[in-house]
Amino acid sequence: MPFRFNREDYQVEKFLPMINFYDSIPDSDFVRTIDGLTQGYGRGFHGVTVCLFPAELDEYMVSHDEGFENGVQFIDMDDEVVVDIDTFWKYLTMACEAYWNEHPESKPQLQEYLSRPKPSLELTGEVAEWIRKWKAGEYNYLKALKKIEK
């Protein structure tokens, strides 16, 4: 597993799930993963590290209090952190810089991805409605499942 950050970065314990996610991206999948992340599509690796955007939440996650808002969530086994878009982008950029230092041929493509507008973290559509209902105590996942089964 490559280490893409400076020693000091690993000392910021609250960000370790995010740092470990970036470190877990295989070199062979790095550029494609960054392409997705810069468009607001999360990924997971090795069944251990995950990055999720609010729009990727599903009904089950929301109903089991696994939802989050206003950030990008990183999970590393039992640890997790939700970071704001600026922190996400800062560490994404640092990971890209470390990668292109080892793989200079990837620099133009990664710079193109990093020049995109930051993904929106605004909740819309079904996810926003699920969270609104859940917060208001109006949402019952089991009742919703029974409707689907009929």
PyMOL commands that set and color helices and strands:
alter all, ss='L'
color gray80, all
select helices_A, chain A and resi 7-11+13-24+27-37+54-56+59-63+85-102+104-114+125-135+141-149
alter helices_A, ss='H'
color red, helices_A
select strands_A, chain A and resi 43-45+49-52+72-76+79-83
alter strands_A, ss='S'
color yellow, strands_A
deselect
rebuild
show_as cartoon
